[in-house]
Amino acid sequence: MKRAYQLIVPVALALISACSILPKADPSDVYRLASAQATSQGTPVSWSLRVTKPQTSEFLDSPRIAVVPKGDLISSYANSRWSDPAPVLLRNRLLDGFQRDGRVTLLSSDDTNLQADYELGGQLQAFQSQYRGNAVEVVIRLDARLVRGSDQRILASRRFEVRQPVSDTQVPGVVAAFGQAGDQLNKQVVDWVVSQGNRA
């Protein structure tokens, strides 16, 4: 028994020392997509809306903060990430935009299994900062689709693209530009959905 104990102790010490040389995960700053959109009290519509996560590429379907430094090369900022993958971030930002606008009050998302008159979805083509020479801008490009909930028929589709110049190329400045671009996109998408829903 004593000999077995003498063998176990050195093995355990060796394992402990081996663990200490394993690389440690880099700490990350986690950012949310903030909004400065004002709250308004529009005339409420009678129909309901379900906002779904847009489909996107494998790279954008992650919490990485994407950047295109040149040409077709896509990368991400080191030690920084979003609080959620980009499609979730944008969906939640759109939901918040509808709530702040006040006209569409019967809202749900694809996280719940609720029936709605209309469904907003689409394809997220760009959600990144990109360099154009020495200038940097945030680009959000959404191919939106408004679908009728009862039969999934596409009622309308439209491409939205917002470009927001970045004055401070440090990550907090880039994140702030994403927030400004999100506000612009929200205004355009909310107005379009309300117009199309009322027309349908």
C-alpha positions in Angstrom: 0.0 0.0 0.0 2.8 2.3 0.9 4.6 1.6 -2.4 1.4 2.3 -4.3 1.1 5.7 -2.6 4.7 6.5 -3.4 4.0 5.8 -7.1 0.7 7.8 -7.2 2.2 11.0 -5.6 4.9 11.7 -8.4 2.3 10.9 -11.1 -0.2 13.3 -9.6 2.5 16.0 -9.3 3.5 15.5 -12.9 -0.1 15.9 -14.1 -0.5 19.1 -12.1 2.7 20.6 -13.5 1.6 19.6 -17.0 -1.7 21.4 -16.6 0.1 24.6 -15.6 1.9 24.7 -19.0 -1.3 24.5 -21.1 -2.0 27.8 -23.0 -4.6 30.0 -21.3 -7.5 31.4 -23.3 -7.2 35.0 -24.4 -9.6 37.3 -22.6 -12.2 38.9 -24.8 -14.0 42.2 -24.6 -17.7 41.5 -25.2 -19.7 44.2 -27.0 -23.5 44.7 -27.5 -25.1 46.5 -30.4 -26.2 49.7 -28.8 -29.0 51.9 -30.0 -29.7 55.7 -29.9 -33.0 55.4 -31.7 -35.7 57.5 -30.2 -39.0 56.1 -28.9 -42.1 57.2 -30.8 -45.9 56.6 -30.5 -47.1 55.8 -34.0 -50.6 54.7 -34.7 -50.7 50.9 -34.0 -51.4 48.5 -36.8 -53.8 45.6 -36.3 -51.6 42.8 -37.7 -48.8 40.8 -35.9 -45.2 40.3 -37.0 -42.6 37.6 -36.3 -39.0 38.6 -36.8 -36.6 35.7 -37.6 -32.8 35.4 -37.6 -31.5 36.1 -41.1 -29.5 33.4 -42.8 -25.9 34.2 -43.4 -22.4 32.8 -44.1 -20.6 30.5 -41.7 -18.1 33.3 -40.9 -20.8 35.9 -40.0 -22.9 33.3 -38.1 -20.6 33.8 -35.0 -19.9 36.3 -32.3 -16.7 37.5 -34.2 -16.6 41.2 -35.1 -15.8 40.9 -38.8 -13.4 43.2 -40.7 -12.4 43.2 -44.4 -8.9 44.8 -44.3 -8.4 44.5 -48.1 -9.9 42.9 -51.2 -11.7 39.6 -50.5 -9.9 38.8 -47.2 -12.3 38.7 -44.2 -10.9 38.6 -40.7 -12.0 39.6 -37.2 -10.8 41.9 -34.4 -8.6 40.1 -31.9 -9.8 39.7 -28.3 -13.2 41.3 -29.1 -16.5 39.8 -29.8 -20.2 40.5 -30.0 -22.6 39.4 -27.2 -24.4 37.1 -29.7 -23.8 35.8 -33.3 -24.4 38.5 -35.9 -27.8 37.2 -37.1 -29.2 37.1 -33.5 -27.7 40.5 -32.8 -29.5 42.0 -35.9 -32.8 40.2 -35.2 -32.9 41.5 -31.6 -31.9 45.0 -32.8 -34.8 44.9 -35.4 -37.2 43.8 -32.7 -36.1 46.7 -30.5 -36.5 49.0 -33.4 -40.1 47.9 -34.0 -40.8 48.3 -30.2 -39.3 51.8 -30.2 -41.2 52.8 -33.3 -44.5 51.8 -31.6 -46.6 51.0 -34.7 -46.2 47.2 -34.7 -47.0 46.1 -31.2 -47.9 42.4 -31.7 -44.3 41.2 -32.0 -42.6 37.8 -31.6 -39.4 36.1 -32.7 -38.3 32.7 -34.0 -37.3 31.8 -30.5 -41.0 31.2 -29.8 -43.5 29.1 -31.7 -46.2 31.8 -32.1 -48.3 32.3 -35.1 -48.1 35.7 -36.8 -49.8 37.4 -39.7 -46.4 38.3 -41.3 -42.8 37.1 -40.9 -39.7 39.2 -41.6 -36.6 37.3 -42.5 -34.0 37.2 -45.2 -30.2 36.9 -45.9 -27.6 38.9 -44.1 -24.9 39.5 -46.8 -22.6 41.9 -44.9 -22.1 42.8 -41.2 -18.6 44.1 -41.1 -16.2 47.0 -41.1 -14.1 47.3 -44.2 -11.2 49.4 -45.4 -11.3 51.6 -48.5 -7.8 53.0 -48.8 -7.1 54.7 -45.5 -10.9 55.1 -44.7 -12.9 52.6 -42.7 -16.6 52.1 -42.8 -19.2 49.8 -41.3 -21.3 47.9 -43.9 -24.6 46.2 -43.1 -26.4 44.6 -46.1 -29.7 42.7 -45.6 -31.8 41.1 -48.3 -35.1 41.3 -46.5 -38.2 39.2 -47.2 -41.7 39.8 -45.8 -43.7 36.6 -45.8 -47.4 35.9 -45.1 -47.6 33.7 -42.1 -50.6 31.6 -43.2 -49.1 30.1 -46.4 -45.4 31.3 -46.4 -46.0 33.3 -49.6 -43.4 36.0 -50.2 -45.2 39.4 -50.3 -42.3 41.7 -50.8 -38.5 41.7 -50.8 -35.9 44.4 -50.8 -32.2 44.9 -50.3 -31.1 47.3 -47.6 -27.5 48.5 -47.4 -26.1 51.0 -44.9 -22.6 52.4 -44.9 -21.4 54.3 -41.8 -18.0 56.0 -41.8 -15.7 55.1 -38.8 -13.9 58.0 -37.3 -12.0 56.0 -34.6 -10.6 52.7 -35.9 -10.1 51.3 -32.4 -12.7 48.5 -31.6 -14.9 50.7 -29.4 -15.2 53.3 -32.2 -16.0 50.6 -34.7 -18.7 49.2 -32.4 -20.2 52.7 -32.0 -20.3 52.9 -35.8 -22.1 49.6 -36.0 -24.7 51.0 -33.6 -25.2 54.1 -35.8 -25.5 51.9 -38.9 -28.1 49.7 -37.0 -30.2 52.7 -36.2 -30.3 53.7 -39.9 -31.1 50.2 -41.0 -33.9 49.9 -38.4 -35.6 53.1 -39.6 -35.6 51.9 -43.2 -36.7 48.3 -42.5 -39.5 49.4 -40.0 -40.9 51.9 -42.4 -40.8 49.4 -45.3 -42.5 46.6 -43.3 -45.2 48.8 -42.0 -45.9 50.1 -45.5 -46.0 46.6 -47.0 -48.0 45.1 -44.2 -50.7 47.8 -44.4 -50.8 47.4 -48.2 -51.2 43.6 -48.0 
